[in-house]
Amino acid sequence: MVVRINKLIILLVAFFAFATSCVKEEVPAENPVGMDKKVILKSLLADRDTKWTVDDLDIPILNGEWYEIRSVNELAYLLEFGSTKGEKFRLMADVDVTSSSIADKFSGEIGAESFENFEFDGNGKTISGLDLPLAAGLFSRVKDSRIYNFTLASSTVGSADNVSNLLGTGAVVGSTSGTLEVSNVTVSDCDVYAPCRLGGFVGAVTDGSASFTSCKVNDANVNGIYLKGVSGWCGGFVGFIGRTREDDTSISVDASFADCDVDGGTVRPYMESDLRTCGQFLGMLAGFDSNEKVTMTGCDIGTEYAGQDAASQANPHYIIGGHKYGKGIILVEGGVYNGLSVISFNVRVPVLADLLNHWNRRKSATPAMINDYRPDIFGVQEALSEQLKYMGDNLPTYSYVGVGREDGTEISEITDGEESGEIMAIFYNTKRVNLLDWGTYWLSETPDVPSKGWDAACNRTMTWASMEMKDSGRKFFYVNTHLDHESATARKNGLNLILEKIAAKNSDNLPVVLTGDFNILPSDSVFEVLDNAGMSDARETAEKTDDLATFNGWGESSRVIDYIYYRGFSSCPEYETIVNKYENVEYISDHYPIVARLVF
């Protein structure tokens, strides 16, 4: 019996041994589960154009759902291979590349271009000593990801010799797309080099939505480098926000910045000529239509301009740099925005004799133009109530005030536009400007009632408003007018009356803006009354300006008779005669709109 049991045991052992050997033979010879990390790295590196070796990189240890980074070699692995499959990385220790034996290899070997659908938790740690002259950022191209809680210190991204990064270059992020959330990240004592779209934190936000919360840039230097034809868009925090392809109308951009500060350091844009290509916090919001929306809350800057053309920057302490922010919607809440953009536009009353240029054929061009430039305020001349109501209906972020020059009826109460007559209306962007008080005077010997002054051909008015910028609390006084087209005496006396009323109503001596169709050529001596009152012509004093005619007469005339005058502002960086075509309309009016950007 014992013998039989022993034989049975021997047979069972032999069977299991055979079965086990069969199972082993069915397992592939190279099982990744049991493969050493260096073997895996060797396989990964074999297909890459890189000089890294298996001794230079370490695959971070996977702990639950997080890959944990503790060393330079593990950080190098992340930067070399990127993340495109939803991986999560957590920094478990400070990483100082300068103390590493492979520090020199970072200079030309980081090749990861894509970080998509990944999460990086800096865990309150610091990465320092990086030198990445060929990279566009610590994370070069980022899409649909979250990055938070770390400091990048004493590092350099880009180089003075590398002009290849054109999409966007920043210390932390080169360019973004999709949905990106970044929070509690600080850039300290870093340098960024690129020819265009470069920022101290992020180079370019080009698609989708990106939010930056409690992110800081301290003592960073943003250095524009020369590349003919593409230099510019340089900012202390972000260089560029907008679409990179004009024909891709499907792309929209929504960027928000909350409690993001820039302190110390310098912005050194390389500019061949165009002052609009640089700024400090937001270098330029240069979308190709109105698809960009930018919101800033509680942001501040303290960076200095330096380098080429620095002296031409009138005021280095405004958050928005550059005129073309008008291409998008800018909502600055609690920020330091010191600019005021203003448009003056004679819209031309509806006249049947205009035929192809009748208001009904060209009216859609006006809101398109306003949405393109997004002025804080604008004054219109020669408009009837029906035109103003159309504009108001198609510009929902704007409100407007004014009265008919014939009977003094306010716009909202006018029932017969022809009877009430033309209106010198003031429009203001309700997201940016508060209306404090307003009124109308007639340019005549009896300015408080509808009347014709001196030997004028028509009733002429001035509409005035006391206003306040919502973000900064800065107040200013605005007047919009239309001087008589026949009488030189009425024009001169009208200007004198306007100055008298400004002095009477603007008792706090606030900065003043005066817009209008003056029906006066620039050489006319009547302008001496404005010069003597300390008023400046935006066309003549702007750092960037033009000498184009403002009255086109449907292509039959070429004269300058529309003006933006100002007083009490520190500078006028830009003036422009808007000759662009909108809605396939050849002439938006028999006058071109004019726009100026002023700095408090």
Phi, psi and omega in degrees: 000315179297320181297318181296319179298317180298319179296321180296319179297317181298319180294318179297316178300316180296321180296313180296324178296317178296316181297318179297319180295326178293317179299316180299322181292336182276345179281132179305147183297326181248083181275113183303330183298324181261004185284139177295147182303321181294327178292318177299314180300319180300320179293319180294320183286338184299330183263010184244147176275083186211158178256004175297149175243171180295340179276348182271340186236152173228131175288125180302148179286134178273118180240100187069238179262003185247133166274124187260126182254122180237348188223167175300319182297323179287323175296319179299323178299314180299313183290331179283318187260346179066198181206119182230005186238026177081019180291156176240132181238140179230130179278120186258353180203158172299140180237114179250106184290330184296338180269003185264149178288345180254015183304322184293338182283342178294336187297330182223009190245350178286117187243357183296128179252339191235127171232100186235134177054045178234168182228132178236115177257109181287347171058026179076010184266177183235135170253129183217162174078013180286143173228105188235069185292341180260357183267164177258359179166170172307315171242109192292299182238119188237135180219134173050059186218171175232135180224130185197159167063060171199172177239135172253117188233150171048049183231161181231132177239129185081177178207163181294346182256353185254112182249022187273340184271094186257341183284324180166138181223127177213162182299316182264311184231133176285297178214156184236157171205170182068220179247122181232134175237124179232131181212148174053048177240134181241135172255124184229125174055053181240161177238140177233133179233132174189160179282332182201163180051059181234142180217159180295337179241307181226140182283306186210137170253109194243353182194141175080212182236140178223130178239135179237120184235129178052046177253138187235148172235112183244125174053043177260149178245120181254114192243109173284137179242157189283127166213109190308127173092347184230006184290151176131191180055067187237124183223153179296328177248304179225140184273322191213138173226120180152176179287145176267346178236120183297328186274355182266082184283354179284344183276134171231155184230129179228108182241138178228144181227118180238123179054044177253125186238152172237123185223126179073185180076188182220154170246117182243080179289142169263115183234130175282322180200327193273109181291346184281356186267013180217158177198191181251295180280306173245108186297318179193131174257091195243052176292169183263355171210209183261034183274001182258138175227127182232129178238132176234133180228124174063031180264153180211158180225155175210032183269154179251147169282150178207172174080201187301133177065014181299324183295338183276353177282113188294319183216104185283003187246032170254138185297316181271121177253127173105140184293327190285006170299342178297346178288344180234190179254118183251121177243103181256112182245111178079006180270181179254090180246114187256013184258159173220120177255135186221140177239142170242133187209118170274110189276345181073118180297156176293119180230123182301327182294345180288344176053250183295342180259017179297152182307320183297334180274337186242359189297327181294341181289332184292306176298330177296319178294315180297318178294335178287317185263337178048058179291156175290320178219156169206147179248136178244145177241156173062036181249138171269166186300323181296324178291317180295320180293323176297314179299316180298320179295330183259005176229073189296342179272000181248142167245166184210156179223159178156169179224156175292136185286343182275324184229357178076014180284134178292153188306315185294342183255359182287128176251336178232099185297323180294322182288322180283331174084190185293154185229130174270080188276151173243123174257145177217143180283112186292343176281343186241333192230137170261136173269119182266319182196157178200168179185179181224140172237149174267139180279082185200181177289343177236075191291346184273353182227155177304123185194163178253133186261141173052235180248034181293154178281335185220164166296133179233143184227166168231129174255128182243157179208138168266130187225163182218133176286128185294321187284324186251345184078004179290134181255153178206166183242129187235135177231135175236134186213171175216108182279161185295146184269351183246319190262118175294324179296317179295324179294313181294312179294327177297317177296319178299318179295319178303315180294323178297316181290325176299315180298322183285318184274334182261061185293339179273004178055048177288160172305144187240139171236132178234119179239157174163169169270106185271346185054037181226135174284153183302334182278355185293136182291346181299338181293348178300330180293327177284320178300316181293338178270008178078018180271144181241143178275120182301322179300320185277333188254348183295144177293324176237120188213186175213175180234032183283154177290148177259335177257119183255343179054039184058035179091002184256358183216167180204091182219153173260112178224000179251143189215154167235112177252155181209163176205144176089003175260152183288332181191170173232093183296327187214145171224144181210137168270121188273103182252008179296153176263140180231142177054034179059027178263127183295312179232122179292334177192179172280357170243147169273141172294154174233147184225144175223147173247123181250155179238127180295000000 
